[in-house]
Amino acid sequence: EEAFGPGFGSSDGDGSGGGGTTFFGSHRKGKRVVFCVDFSGSMDQSTAGGKGTRIAALKNELVSAIKKLSPHMSVSVVFFSTTGWTIETEGPDYFSNGWSGVGKLPPVLWYPASDRLKAEVISQVQKMPVKGGTNWYPPLKMAFSMTPQPDIVYLLSDGAPRDGTTVLSDME
């Protein structure tokens, strides 16, 4: 029986074999992938080509990447704007209920890339709203604090973060 739970996988291996994924043309190999994706207000703007919004392009690419994951892989998504949050965060005001980078880190769970759980993650991605500014520290700290650690971390953002100095000086 599949269920959302406290984690999945083992910390064995170096992430160099057994699966992988491509996100916006960047292919990486590994078994555990986390997507840190910008859901700030600016993502609601039109793309450079004027064919839709940035958030629509991000959602399309993210859904495509998740669908292509092999069943033996694990996936997680950390959404961010001013705060960082996951599909486990209470909604609909995810922005206010996310982690600001101060205090206790919330757990970020791994989900086995089974068809059923990928569909659940995709459903959450599709309905997630955009709001707020751009901070990279909360989602990156959340991703790098996962157990077991990810083999692949994708960060996608449309602009310079407000907390760029913090990211450079405080990320370990």
DSSP file with accessible surface (Angstrom, degrees, kcal/mol):
  #  RESIDUE AA STRUCTURE BP1 BP2  ACC     N-H-->O    O-->H-N    N-H-->O    O-->H-N    TCO  KAPPA ALPHA  PHI   PSI    X-CA   Y-CA   Z-CA
    1    1 A E              0   0  235      0, 0.0     2,-0.3     0, 0.0     0, 0.0   0.000 360.0 360.0 360.0 131.7    0.0    0.0    0.0
    2    2 A E        +     0   0   79      3,-0.0     2,-0.3   110,-0.0     0, 0.0  -0.691 360.0 157.1 -92.2 145.4    1.3    3.4   -1.0
    3    3 A A        -     0   0   58     -2,-0.3     2,-0.3     0, 0.0   114,-0.0  -0.986  49.0 -95.4-159.0 156.3    0.9    6.4    1.3
    4    4 A F        +     0   0   72     -2,-0.3   107,-0.1   107,-0.1   113,-0.0  -0.591  63.6 153.9 -69.8 134.6    2.4    9.7    2.1
    5    5 A G        -     0   0   24    105,-0.4   105,-0.1    -2,-0.3     3,-0.1  -0.824  56.0 -66.9-152.1-169.1    4.8    9.1    4.9
    6    6 A P  S    S-     0   0  129      0, 0.0     2,-0.3     0, 0.0   102,-0.1   0.419  98.4 -46.5 -76.7   5.4    7.9   10.1    6.8
    7    7 A G        -     0   0   36    103,-0.2     2,-0.3   102,-0.1   102,-0.1  -0.859  47.8-134.9 151.3 174.6   10.3    9.4    4.0
    8    8 A F        +     0   0   84     -2,-0.3     2,-0.1   139,-0.2   103,-0.1  -0.979  54.3  24.5-159.4 143.7   11.4    6.9    1.4
    9    9 A G  S    S-     0   0   52     -2,-0.3     2,-0.3   101,-0.1    64,-0.0  -0.313  70.6 -87.9  98.1-178.8   14.6    5.4    0.1
   10   10 A S        -     0   0   62      2,-0.2    -2,-0.0    -2,-0.1     0, 0.0  -0.837  22.1-122.6-128.1 167.1   18.0    4.9    1.5
   11   11 A S  S    S+     0   0   91     -2,-0.3     2,-0.1   137,-0.0   138,-0.0   0.320  71.8 121.0 -93.5  10.8   21.1    7.0    1.6
   12   12 A D        +     0   0  123      2,-0.0     3,-0.2     3,-0.0    -2,-0.2  -0.460  54.5  31.1 -73.9 146.2   23.2    4.4   -0.2
   13   13 A G  S    S-     0   0   68      1,-0.1     0, 0.0    -2,-0.1     0, 0.0  -0.102  80.6 -98.9  96.9 166.0   24.9    5.3   -3.5
   14   14 A D        -     0   0  127     -2,-0.0    -1,-0.1    16,-0.0    -2,-0.0   0.345  52.5-111.6-106.7   6.4   26.3    8.4   -5.0
   15   15 A G  S    S+     0   0   12     -3,-0.2    -2,-0.1     2,-0.1    14,-0.0   0.572  87.0 114.3  79.4   6.7   23.3    9.4   -7.1
   16   16 A S  S    S+     0   0   73     14,-0.1     2,-0.3    12,-0.0    14,-0.1   0.611  72.3  33.7 -89.2 -10.1   25.2    8.7  -10.3
   17   17 A G  S    S+     0   0   34      1,-0.2    -2,-0.1    12,-0.1     0, 0.0  -0.784  83.9  53.5-135.0 176.4   23.1    5.8  -11.5
   18   18 A G  S    S-     0   0   40     -2,-0.3    -1,-0.2    11,-0.1     2,-0.1   0.991 103.9 -19.4  65.6  69.2   19.6    4.4  -11.6
   19   19 A G        +     0   0   28     -3,-0.1    11,-0.8    10,-0.1     2,-0.3  -0.385  58.7 179.1 104.6-175.5   17.3    7.0  -13.0
   20   20 A G  E     -A   29   0A  12      9,-0.3    50,-0.3    -2,-0.1     2,-0.3  -0.931  15.5-127.2 156.8-178.3   17.3   10.7  -13.5
   21   21 A T  E     -A   28   0A   6      7,-2.3     7,-2.5    -2,-0.3     2,-0.4  -0.985   6.4-133.7-156.5 161.3   15.3   13.6  -14.8
   22   22 A T  E     -A   27   0A  54     -2,-0.3     2,-0.4     5,-0.2     5,-0.2  -0.982  19.3-179.4-122.1 133.8   15.3   16.6  -17.1
   23   23 A F  E >  S-A   26   0A   8      3,-1.8     3,-1.8    -2,-0.4    39,-0.1  -0.977  74.9 -19.1-136.7 116.0   13.9   20.0  -16.1
   24   24 A F  T 3  S-     0   0   96     -2,-0.4    -1,-0.1     1,-0.3     3,-0.1   0.896 130.2 -49.2  50.6  43.8   14.0   22.9  -18.6
   25   25 A G  T 3  S+     0   0   69      1,-0.2     2,-0.7     0, 0.0    -1,-0.3   0.382 111.6 118.4  85.2  -4.3   16.6   21.0  -20.6
   26   26 A S  E <   -A   23   0A  36     -3,-1.8    -3,-1.8     2,-0.0     2,-0.4  -0.849  47.3-161.8-100.1 112.5   19.0   20.2  -17.7
   27   27 A H  E     +A   22   0A  94     -2,-0.7     2,-0.3    -5,-0.2    -5,-0.2  -0.803  13.6 172.1 -98.0 132.5   19.4   16.4  -17.3
   28   28 A R  E     -A   21   0A 135     -7,-2.5    -7,-2.3    -2,-0.4     2,-0.4  -0.966  23.6-132.5-134.1 152.1   20.7   15.0  -14.1
   29   29 A K  E     +A   20   0A 130     -2,-0.3    -9,-0.3    -9,-0.2     2,-0.3  -0.838  49.2  97.7-106.6 146.0   21.1   11.4  -12.8
   30   30 A G        -     0   0    0    -11,-0.8     3,-0.1    -2,-0.4   -14,-0.1  -0.913  64.9-111.1 160.9 176.5   20.0   10.2   -9.4
   31   31 A K  S    S+     0   0   96     -2,-0.3    43,-2.7     1,-0.2     2,-0.5   0.624  97.8  51.6-107.7 -21.6   17.3    8.5   -7.4
   32   32 A R  E     +b   74   0B  16     41,-0.2   120,-2.1   117,-0.1   119,-2.1  -0.968  65.3 178.3-124.5 119.0   16.0   11.4   -5.2
   33   33 A V  E     -bc  75 152B   0     41,-2.4    43,-1.4    -2,-0.5     2,-0.4  -0.959   9.5-170.0-124.8 134.3   15.0   14.7   -6.9
   34   34 A V  E     -bc  76 153B   0    118,-2.2   120,-2.4    -2,-0.4     2,-0.6  -0.990  10.4-152.4-122.6 133.1   13.6   17.8   -5.3
   35   35 A F  E     -bc  77 154B   0     41,-2.2    43,-3.1    -2,-0.4     2,-0.7  -0.933   3.1-164.1-104.3 119.7   12.3   20.7   -7.3
   36   36 A C  E     -bc  78 155B   0    118,-3.7   120,-2.6    -2,-0.6     2,-0.4  -0.924  23.2-174.6-101.0 110.6   12.5   24.2   -5.6
   37   37 A V  E     -bc  79 156B   0     41,-2.3    43,-2.1    -2,-0.7     2,-0.5  -0.920  25.9-121.3-124.4 135.9   10.1   26.3   -7.7
   38   38 A D  E     +b   80   0B   0    118,-1.9    43,-0.2    -2,-0.4    20,-0.1  -0.575  31.2 167.0 -76.4 117.6    9.3   30.0   -7.6
   39   39 A F        +     0   0    0     41,-3.8    92,-2.3    -2,-0.5    42,-0.2  -0.122  31.7 137.4-119.0  32.7    5.6   30.7   -7.0
   40   40 A S  S >  S-     0   0    0     90,-0.2     3,-1.8    40,-0.2     4,-0.2  -0.288  71.4 -99.1 -74.8 165.8    6.1   34.5   -6.3
   41   41 A G  G >  S+     0   0   34     91,-2.4     3,-1.9     1,-0.3    92,-0.1   0.816 118.7  65.1 -57.4 -33.0    3.8   37.1   -7.8
   42   42 A S  G >  S+     0   0   34     90,-0.5     3,-1.7     1,-0.3    -1,-0.3   0.717  85.1  73.9 -66.5 -17.7    6.1   37.9  -10.6
   43   43 A M  G <  S+     0   0    6     -3,-1.8    12,-2.6     1,-0.3    13,-0.3   0.643  83.4  69.4 -70.0 -10.8    5.6   34.4  -12.0
   44   44 A D  G <  S+     0   0   98     -3,-1.9    -1,-0.3    -4,-0.2    -2,-0.2   0.470  80.5 103.5 -84.3  -1.4    2.2   35.5  -13.1
   45   45 A Q  S <  S-     0   0  103     -3,-1.7     9,-2.5     1,-0.1    10,-0.3  -0.392  84.1 -89.1 -77.4 160.9    3.7   37.8  -15.8
   46   46 A S  B     -G   53   0C  80      7,-0.2     7,-0.3     1,-0.1    -1,-0.1  -0.305  44.4-107.6 -67.1 149.3    3.8   37.0  -19.5
   47   47 A T    >   -     0   0   37      5,-2.7     3,-1.8     1,-0.1     5,-0.1  -0.262  36.5 -99.2 -69.7 165.8    6.7   35.0  -20.9
   48   48 A A  T 3  S+     0   0  119      1,-0.3    -1,-0.1     2,-0.1    -2,-0.1   0.858 127.0  48.8 -56.9 -36.6    9.2   36.8  -23.0
   49   49 A G  T 3  S-     0   0   64      2,-0.1    -1,-0.3     1,-0.0     3,-0.1   0.521 110.6-123.8 -81.0  -6.5    7.5   35.4  -26.2
   50   50 A G  S <  S+     0   0   51     -3,-1.8     2,-0.8     2,-0.2    -2,-0.1   0.671  72.4 127.8  73.5  15.8    4.1   36.5  -24.9
   51   51 A K  S    S-     0   0  189      1,-0.1     2,-0.1     2,-0.0    -1,-0.1  -0.588  79.4 -44.9-105.5  71.5    2.7   33.0  -25.1
   52   52 A G  S    S-     0   0   40     -2,-0.8    -5,-2.7    -5,-0.1     2,-0.2  -0.467  83.2 -53.7 101.5-175.3    1.3   32.5  -21.7
   53   53 A T  B  >  -G   46   0C  37     -7,-0.3     4,-2.1    -2,-0.1    -7,-0.2  -0.601  40.0-116.0-101.5 162.8    2.6   33.2  -18.2
   54   54 A R  H  > S+     0   0   82     -9,-2.5     4,-2.6   -11,-0.3   -10,-0.2   0.892 117.0  52.5 -61.1 -40.3    5.8   32.2  -16.5
   55   55 A I  H  > S+     0   0   13    -12,-2.6     4,-2.9   -10,-0.3    -1,-0.2   0.887 107.0  52.2 -68.6 -35.1    3.9   30.1  -14.0
   56   56 A A  H  > S+     0   0   38    -13,-0.3     4,-2.5     2,-0.2    -1,-0.2   0.930 111.3  47.4 -64.8 -41.7    2.0   28.3  -16.7
   57   57 A A  H  X S+     0   0   39     -4,-2.1     4,-2.3     2,-0.2     5,-0.2   0.923 113.2  48.7 -64.5 -42.7    5.4   27.4  -18.4
   58   58 A L  H  X S+     0   0    1     -4,-2.6     4,-3.0     1,-0.2     5,-0.2   0.945 112.0  48.0 -62.0 -48.2    6.9   26.3  -15.0
   59   59 A K  H  X S+     0   0   34     -4,-2.9     4,-2.8     1,-0.2     5,-0.3   0.914 111.5  50.5 -60.6 -43.4    3.9   24.1  -14.2
   60   60 A N  H  X S+     0   0  108     -4,-2.5     4,-2.1    -5,-0.2    -1,-0.2   0.930 114.7  42.9 -60.3 -46.3    3.9   22.5  -17.6
   61   61 A E  H  X S+     0   0   53     -4,-2.3     4,-2.6     2,-0.2    -2,-0.2   0.908 114.9  49.9 -68.5 -40.5    7.6   21.7  -17.4
   62   62 A L  H  X S+     0   0    0     -4,-3.0     4,-2.6    -5,-0.2     5,-0.2   0.930 111.3  48.4 -64.7 -44.5    7.4   20.5  -13.8
   63   63 A V  H  X S+     0   0   11     -4,-2.8     4,-2.6    -5,-0.2    -1,-0.2   0.932 112.3  49.7 -60.7 -43.8    4.4   18.2  -14.5
   64   64 A S  H  X S+     0   0   37     -4,-2.1     4,-1.4    -5,-0.3    -2,-0.2   0.928 111.6  48.3 -61.3 -44.9    6.3   16.8  -17.5
   65   65 A A  H  < S+     0   0    0     -4,-2.6     4,-0.4     1,-0.2    -1,-0.2   0.912 112.9  47.8 -63.2 -42.6    9.4   16.2  -15.4
   66   66 A I  H >< S+     0   0    0     -4,-2.6     3,-1.5     1,-0.2    -2,-0.2   0.924 108.5  54.4 -66.3 -42.4    7.4   14.5  -12.6
   67   67 A K  H 3< S+     0   0  136     -4,-2.6    -1,-0.2     1,-0.3    -2,-0.2   0.835 105.8  54.1 -60.1 -32.3    5.5   12.3  -15.1
   68   68 A K  T 3< S+     0   0  150     -4,-1.4    -1,-0.3    -5,-0.2    -2,-0.2   0.538  81.0 117.1 -83.0  -5.3    8.8   11.0  -16.6
   69   69 A L    <   -     0   0    4     -3,-1.5   -48,-0.1    -4,-0.4    49,-0.1  -0.371  69.1-117.0 -65.6 140.4   10.3    9.9  -13.2
   70   70 A S    >   -     0   0   38    -50,-0.3     3,-2.1     1,-0.1    43,-0.3  -0.431  23.3-113.8 -72.9 152.0   10.9    6.1  -12.9
   71   71 A P  T 3  S+     0   0   97      0, 0.0    42,-0.3     0, 0.0    -1,-0.1   0.751 114.7  59.8 -60.1 -24.2    9.0    4.2  -10.3
   72   72 A H  T 3  S+     0   0   98     40,-0.1     2,-0.1    41,-0.1    42,-0.1   0.472  93.3  88.3 -85.7   2.7   12.2    3.5   -8.3
   73   73 A M    <   -     0   0    0     -3,-2.1    40,-2.8    40,-0.2     2,-0.3  -0.469  67.5-139.8 -93.7 168.3   12.8    7.2   -7.8
   74   74 A S  E     -bD  32 112B   3    -43,-2.7   -41,-2.4    38,-0.2     2,-0.3  -0.956  18.4-168.0-126.4 148.5   11.6    9.6   -5.1
   75   75 A V  E     +bD  33 111B   1     36,-2.5    36,-2.1    -2,-0.3     2,-0.3  -0.949  11.7 175.7-137.1 152.3   10.4   13.2   -5.6
   76   76 A S  E     -b   34   0B   2    -43,-1.4   -41,-2.2    -2,-0.3     2,-0.4  -0.971  15.2-149.3-149.6 154.0    9.6   16.2   -3.6
   77   77 A V  E     -b   35   0B   5     -2,-0.3     2,-0.6   -43,-0.2    10,-0.5  -0.997   4.5-167.0-126.8 129.3    8.6   19.8   -4.4
   78   78 A V  E     -b   36   0B   0    -43,-3.1   -41,-2.3    -2,-0.4     2,-0.2  -0.975  13.0-159.5-113.8 114.3    9.4   22.9   -2.4
   79   79 A F  E     -bE  37  85B   0      6,-2.7     6,-2.5    -2,-0.6     2,-0.3  -0.630  16.1-176.0 -85.9 151.3    7.4   25.9   -3.5
   80   80 A F  E     +bE  38  84B   0    -43,-2.1   -41,-3.8    -2,-0.2     4,-0.2  -0.999  31.2 134.0-151.2 155.4    8.6   29.3   -2.6
   81   81 A S  S    S-     0   0    0      2,-2.3    54,-1.9    -2,-0.3    51,-0.2  -0.362  97.8 -17.3-150.6-109.6    8.0   33.0   -2.7
   82   82 A T  S    S+     0   0   40     49,-0.4     2,-0.2    52,-0.2    52,-0.1   0.837 143.1  22.7 -72.0 -30.6    8.6   35.0    0.5
   83   83 A T  S    S-     0   0   15     50,-0.1    -2,-2.3    55,-0.1     2,-0.4  -0.714  84.0-115.9-122.4 175.5    8.5   31.7    2.4
   84   84 A G  E     +EF  80  99B   0     15,-2.2    15,-3.4    -2,-0.2     2,-0.3  -0.928  37.3 164.7-114.5 141.7    9.0   28.0    1.5
   85   85 A W  E     -E   79   0B   4     -6,-2.5    -6,-2.7    -2,-0.4     2,-0.2  -0.959  20.5-147.4-149.9 166.2    6.3   25.4    1.7
   86   86 A T    >   -     0   0    7     -2,-0.3     3,-1.7    -8,-0.2    -8,-0.1  -0.692  44.7 -88.4-124.3-178.6    5.5   21.9    0.5
   87   87 A I  T 3  S+     0   0   22    -10,-0.5     4,-0.1     1,-0.3    -9,-0.1   0.680 125.5  63.0 -68.8 -13.2    2.3   20.0   -0.5
   88   88 A E  T 3  S+     0   0   91     19,-0.1    -1,-0.3     2,-0.1     2,-0.1   0.617  79.7 106.9 -82.3 -14.2    2.0   19.1    3.2
   89   89 A T  S <  S-     0   0   28     -3,-1.7     2,-0.1     1,-0.1     5,-0.1  -0.434  82.2-106.0 -69.1 137.7    1.6   22.8    4.2
   90   90 A E        -     0   0  151      7,-0.2     7,-0.2    -2,-0.1    -1,-0.1  -0.410  57.3-134.7 -64.4 132.2   -1.9   23.8    5.2
   91   91 A G        +     0   0   33      1,-0.2    -1,-0.0    -2,-0.1    -4,-0.0  -0.503  69.7  57.2-110.8-177.3   -3.6   25.9    2.5
   92   92 A P  S    S+     0   0  118      0, 0.0     2,-1.4     0, 0.0     3,-0.3  -1.000 118.8  46.5 -85.5  -6.9   -5.1   27.8    0.9
   93   93 A D     >  +     0   0   66      1,-0.2     4,-1.7     2,-0.1     3,-0.5  -0.430  66.6 154.0 -91.7  62.4   -2.8   30.6    2.3
   94   94 A Y  H  >  +     0   0   29     -2,-1.4     4,-1.1     1,-0.2    -1,-0.2   0.883  66.2  62.8 -56.3 -40.8    0.4   28.6    1.7
   95   95 A F  H  4 S+     0   0   44     -3,-0.3     3,-0.5     1,-0.2    -1,-0.2   0.903 109.9  37.7 -53.1 -47.6    2.4   31.8    1.4
   96   96 A S  H  4 S+     0   0   70     -3,-0.5    -1,-0.2     1,-0.2    -2,-0.2   0.764 117.3  51.5 -78.4 -25.4    1.6   32.8    5.0
   97   97 A N  H  < S+     0   0   86     -4,-1.7    -1,-0.2    -7,-0.2    -2,-0.2   0.453  91.4 101.2 -92.5  -0.6    1.9   29.2    6.4
   98   98 A G  S  < S-     0   0   17     -4,-1.1     2,-0.5    -3,-0.5   -13,-0.2  -0.150  84.9 -87.1 -76.7 177.1    5.3   28.5    4.8
   99   99 A W  B     -F   84   0B  26    -15,-3.4   -15,-2.2     1,-0.1    -1,-0.1  -0.740  29.0-160.6 -90.5 127.6    8.7   28.5    6.5
  100  100 A S        -     0   0   76     -2,-0.5    -1,-0.1     2,-0.3     3,-0.1   0.515  50.4 -98.0 -85.9  -7.6   10.3   32.0    6.6
  101  101 A G  S    S+     0   0   18      1,-0.3     2,-0.4     3,-0.1     4,-0.1   0.406  96.7  98.2 102.7  -1.6   13.8   30.7    7.2
  102  102 A V  S    S+     0   0  116      2,-0.1    -1,-0.3     0, 0.0    -2,-0.3  -0.945  74.6   5.0-121.4 141.3   13.7   31.3   11.0
  103  103 A G  S    S-     0   0   60     -2,-0.4     2,-0.1    -3,-0.1    -4,-0.0  -0.397 109.2  -1.0  87.4-165.5   12.9   28.7   13.7
  104  104 A K  S    S-     0   0  196     -2,-0.1    -3,-0.1     1,-0.1    -2,-0.1  -0.366  73.1-120.1 -67.1 131.9   12.4   25.0   13.3
  105  105 A L        -     0   0   52     -2,-0.1    -1,-0.1    -4,-0.1     3,-0.1  -0.478  26.4-125.6 -67.4 134.7   12.6   23.6    9.8
  106  106 A P        -     0   0   48      0, 0.0     2,-0.1     0, 0.0    -1,-0.1  -0.503  34.2 -96.7 -76.0 152.9    9.4   21.9    8.7
  107  107 A P        -     0   0  101      0, 0.0     2,-0.5     0, 0.0   -19,-0.1  -0.440  30.7-154.9 -68.4 142.1    9.8   18.3    7.5
  108  108 A V        -     0   0   15     34,-0.2    39,-0.4    -2,-0.1     2,-0.2  -0.988  18.6-148.7-118.2 118.8   10.1   17.8    3.7
  109  109 A L        -     0   0   29     -2,-0.5     2,-0.4   -32,-0.1   -32,-0.2  -0.591   7.0-130.6 -94.5 150.2    9.0   14.4    2.7
  110  110 A W        -     0   0    3     -2,-0.2  -105,-0.4    37,-0.2  -103,-0.2  -0.764  19.7-157.4 -91.0 142.1   10.0   12.1   -0.1
  111  111 A Y  E     -D   75   0B   4    -36,-2.1   -36,-2.5    -2,-0.4  -103,-0.1  -0.982  21.3-118.7-121.5 127.3    7.3   10.6   -2.2
  112  112 A P  E     -D   74   0B  25      0, 0.0     2,-1.6     0, 0.0   -38,-0.2  -0.399  28.9-119.2 -60.6 141.0    7.9    7.4   -4.2
  113  113 A A        +     0   0    0    -40,-2.8   -40,-0.2   -42,-0.3     2,-0.1  -0.187  61.6 144.6 -82.6  48.1    7.4    8.1   -7.9
  114  114 A S     >  -     0   0   13     -2,-1.6     4,-2.8     1,-0.1     5,-0.3  -0.435  65.3-107.9 -75.8 160.4    4.6    5.6   -8.3
  115  115 A D  H  > S+     0   0  129      1,-0.2     4,-2.1     2,-0.2     5,-0.1   0.912 118.3  49.5 -57.2 -42.8    1.8    6.6  -10.8
  116  116 A R  H  > S+     0   0  120      2,-0.2     4,-1.7     1,-0.2    -1,-0.2   0.936 114.4  42.1 -66.2 -45.0   -0.6    7.3   -8.0
  117  117 A L  H  > S+     0   0    1      2,-0.2     4,-2.5     1,-0.2     5,-0.2   0.873 112.2  54.1 -74.9 -32.8    1.7    9.5   -5.9
  118  118 A K  H  X S+     0   0   15     -4,-2.8     4,-2.8     1,-0.2     5,-0.2   0.926 107.8  52.1 -62.4 -40.7    3.0   11.4   -8.9
  119  119 A A  H  X S+     0   0   58     -4,-2.1     4,-2.3    -5,-0.3    -2,-0.2   0.894 109.5  49.2 -62.1 -38.7   -0.6   12.1   -9.8
  120  120 A E  H  X S+     0   0   70     -4,-1.7     4,-1.9     2,-0.2    -1,-0.2   0.923 112.2  47.2 -66.9 -44.5   -1.2   13.5   -6.3
  121  121 A V  H  X S+     0   0    2     -4,-2.5     4,-2.4     2,-0.2    -2,-0.2   0.939 112.7  50.0 -62.0 -44.7    2.0   15.7   -6.5
  122  122 A I  H  X S+     0   0   22     -4,-2.8     4,-2.7     1,-0.2    -2,-0.2   0.903 107.1  54.7 -61.7 -40.4    0.9   17.0   -9.9
  123  123 A S  H  X S+     0   0   55     -4,-2.3     4,-1.4     1,-0.2    -1,-0.2   0.917 109.5  47.3 -59.5 -42.9   -2.5   17.8   -8.6
  124  124 A Q  H  X S+     0   0   22     -4,-1.9     4,-0.8     1,-0.2    -1,-0.2   0.901 111.1  51.3 -65.7 -42.2   -1.0   19.9   -5.9
  125  125 A V  H >< S+     0   0    0     -4,-2.4     3,-0.9     1,-0.2    -2,-0.2   0.935 107.5  53.8 -59.2 -45.5    1.3   21.7   -8.3
  126  126 A Q  H 3< S+     0   0   90     -4,-2.7    -1,-0.2     1,-0.2    -2,-0.2   0.829 113.6  40.2 -62.6 -33.7   -1.6   22.5  -10.7
  127  127 A K  H 3< S+     0   0  125     -4,-1.4    -1,-0.2    -5,-0.2    -2,-0.2   0.494  84.5 118.1 -97.9   0.5   -3.7   24.2   -8.0
  128  128 A M    <<  -     0   0    2     -3,-0.9     2,-0.1    -4,-0.8   -41,-0.0  -0.459  56.6-140.0 -71.2 129.7   -0.9   26.1   -6.2
  129  129 A P        -     0   0   65      0, 0.0     2,-0.3     0, 0.0    -1,-0.1  -0.415   8.5-123.2 -85.6 164.4   -1.4   29.9   -6.3
  130  130 A V        +     0   0   33     -2,-0.1     2,-0.3   -89,-0.1   -90,-0.2  -0.840  44.2 137.0-105.2 146.3    1.3   32.6   -6.8
  131  131 A K        +     0   0  111    -92,-2.3   -49,-0.4    -2,-0.3   -92,-0.1  -0.874  35.6  25.5-178.4 148.4    1.9   35.4   -4.4
  132  132 A G  S    S-     0   0   31     -2,-0.3   -91,-2.4   -92,-0.2   -90,-0.5  -0.267  78.4 -51.9  93.5-173.0    4.7   37.3   -2.6
  133  133 A G        -     0   0    7    -93,-0.2     2,-0.6   -92,-0.1   -94,-0.1  -0.069  58.4 -88.6 -92.7-166.5    8.3   38.1   -3.2
  134  134 A T        +     0   0   13     26,-0.2    28,-3.2   -52,-0.1    29,-0.4  -0.930  45.0 161.5-118.8 112.4   11.3   36.0   -4.0
  135  135 A N        -     0   0   26    -54,-1.9   -54,-0.1    -2,-0.6    25,-0.0  -0.996  14.8-175.6-127.5 127.5   13.5   34.4   -1.3
  136  136 A W  S  > S+     0   0   63     -2,-0.4     4,-2.0     2,-0.1     5,-0.3   0.678  70.3  76.0 -93.7 -22.4   15.7   31.5   -2.0
  137  137 A Y  H  > S+     0   0   35      1,-0.2     4,-2.8     2,-0.2     5,-0.3   0.951  92.3  50.8 -60.7 -51.9   17.0   30.7    1.5
  138  138 A P  H  > S+     0   0    2      0, 0.0     4,-2.4     0, 0.0     5,-0.2   0.946 114.9  40.7 -54.7 -50.9   13.9   28.9    2.8
  139  139 A P  H  > S+     0   0    0      0, 0.0     4,-2.5     0, 0.0    -2,-0.2   0.909 117.4  47.6 -67.6 -38.6   13.4   26.5   -0.1
  140  140 A L  H  X S+     0   0   19     -4,-2.0     4,-2.8     2,-0.2     5,-0.2   0.929 113.1  47.7 -67.4 -42.1   17.1   25.7   -0.4
  141  141 A K  H  X S+     0   0   50     -4,-2.8     4,-0.9    -5,-0.3    -1,-0.2   0.918 113.0  49.9 -63.6 -40.7   17.6   25.1    3.3
  142  142 A M  H >< S+     0   0    3     -4,-2.4     3,-0.5    -5,-0.3     4,-0.2   0.932 112.9  46.4 -62.2 -45.7   14.5   22.9    3.4
  143  143 A A  H >< S+     0   0    0     -4,-2.5     3,-1.4     1,-0.2    -2,-0.2   0.929 112.9  47.8 -64.7 -45.2   15.8   20.9    0.4
  144  144 A F  H 3< S+     0   0   89     -4,-2.8    -1,-0.2     1,-0.3    -2,-0.2   0.598 107.1  58.7 -76.8  -6.3   19.3   20.4    1.7
  145  145 A S  T << S+     0   0   53     -4,-0.9    -1,-0.3    -3,-0.5    -2,-0.2   0.396  80.3 120.3 -98.3   1.9   18.0   19.4    5.1
  146  146 A M    <   -     0   0    6     -3,-1.4   -37,-0.1    -4,-0.2    -3,-0.0  -0.309  65.8-109.6 -68.8 150.3   16.0   16.4    3.8
  147  147 A T  S    S+     0   0  119    -39,-0.4   -37,-0.2     1,-0.2  -139,-0.2  -0.995 107.8  26.6-126.4 124.6   16.7   12.9    5.0
  148  148 A P  S    S-     0   0   19      0, 0.0    -1,-0.2     0, 0.0  -140,-0.1   0.682 110.6-115.8 -67.4 163.0   18.0   11.1    3.1
  149  149 A Q        -     0   0  126     -2,-0.2    -2,-0.1     1,-0.1    -5,-0.1  -0.275  31.9-101.8 -67.1 150.7   19.6   14.0    1.2
  150  150 A P        -     0   0   21      0, 0.0  -117,-0.2     0, 0.0     3,-0.1  -0.365  14.1-153.1 -70.8 151.0   18.6   14.6   -2.4
  151  151 A D  S    S+     0   0   48   -119,-2.1     2,-0.4     1,-0.3  -118,-0.2   0.724  88.2  31.5 -84.7 -32.5   20.8   13.5   -5.4
  152  152 A I  E     -c   33   0B   8   -120,-2.1  -118,-2.2  -124,-0.1     2,-0.4  -0.997  63.2-176.5-131.4 131.5   19.3   16.3   -7.5
  153  153 A V  E     -c   34   0B  42     -2,-0.4     2,-0.5  -120,-0.2  -118,-0.2  -0.984   7.7-167.5-127.1 118.6   18.1   19.7   -6.5
  154  154 A Y  E     -c   35   0B  19   -120,-2.4  -118,-3.7    -2,-0.4     2,-0.5  -0.917   0.2-167.5-103.0 131.5   16.6   22.0   -9.2
  155  155 A L  E     -c   36   0B  63     -2,-0.5     2,-0.5  -120,-0.2  -118,-0.2  -0.984   6.9-178.3-116.2 122.2   16.1   25.6   -8.4
  156  156 A L  E     +c   37   0B  43   -120,-2.6  -118,-1.9    -2,-0.5     2,-0.3  -0.983  13.5 151.4-125.2 122.3   13.9   27.6  -10.8
  157  157 A S        -     0   0   30     -2,-0.5    -2,-0.0  -120,-0.2   -23,-0.0  -0.982  40.4-142.4-144.8 154.0   13.3   31.3  -10.3
  158  158 A D  S    S+     0   0   49     -2,-0.3     2,-0.3     2,-0.1   -24,-0.0   0.375  78.7  15.0 -99.2   3.3   12.5   34.2  -12.6
  159  159 A G  S    S-     0   0   32      0, 0.0    -1,-0.0     0, 0.0  -117,-0.0  -0.968  90.7 -63.3-162.3 177.6   14.5   36.8  -10.7
  160  160 A A        -     0   0   89     -2,-0.3   -26,-0.2     1,-0.1     2,-0.1  -0.519  56.6-119.3 -71.0 136.0   17.1   37.8   -8.2
  161  161 A P    >   -     0   0   24      0, 0.0     3,-0.9     0, 0.0   -26,-0.2  -0.429   5.2-132.9 -76.6 152.6   16.2   36.9   -4.7
  162  162 A R  T 3  S+     0   0  183    -28,-3.2     3,-0.2     1,-0.2   -27,-0.2   0.728 108.7  47.9 -69.2 -24.1   15.7   39.4   -1.9
  163  163 A D  T 3>  +     0   0   21    -29,-0.4     4,-2.3     1,-0.2    -1,-0.2  -0.037  69.2 128.0-110.4  31.6   17.9   37.2    0.3
  164  164 A G  H <> S+     0   0   23     -3,-0.9     4,-2.2     1,-0.2     5,-0.2   0.874  73.8  52.5 -57.8 -39.5   20.8   36.5   -2.1
  165  165 A T  H  > S+     0   0  115     -3,-0.2     4,-2.3     2,-0.2     5,-0.2   0.918 109.5  49.5 -64.1 -41.2   23.4   37.6    0.5
  166  166 A T  H  > S+     0   0   54      2,-0.2     4,-3.0     1,-0.2     5,-0.4   0.919 109.4  51.9 -63.6 -42.8   22.0   35.3    3.1
  167  167 A V  H  X S+     0   0   19     -4,-2.3     4,-1.3     1,-0.2    -2,-0.2   0.941 113.4  44.1 -59.7 -46.8   22.0   32.4    0.6
  168  168 A L  H  < S+     0   0  155     -4,-2.2    -1,-0.2    -5,-0.2    -2,-0.2   0.864 123.2  34.9 -68.9 -35.2   25.6   33.0   -0.2
  169  169 A S  H  < S+     0   0   80     -4,-2.3    -2,-0.2    -5,-0.2    -1,-0.2   0.815 124.4  35.2 -92.8 -27.6   26.8   33.5    3.4
  170  170 A D  H  < S+     0   0   78     -4,-3.0     2,-0.4    -5,-0.2    -3,-0.2   0.562  83.1 105.0-109.2 -11.7   24.6   31.1    5.4
  171  171 A M     <        0   0   46     -4,-1.3   -30,-0.0    -5,-0.4   -34,-0.0  -0.610 360.0 360.0 -74.9 128.8   24.0   28.0    3.3
  172  172 A E              0   0  206     -2,-0.4    -2,-0.0   -31,-0.0    -3,-0.0  -0.869 360.0 360.0-116.1 360.0   26.1   25.1    4.5
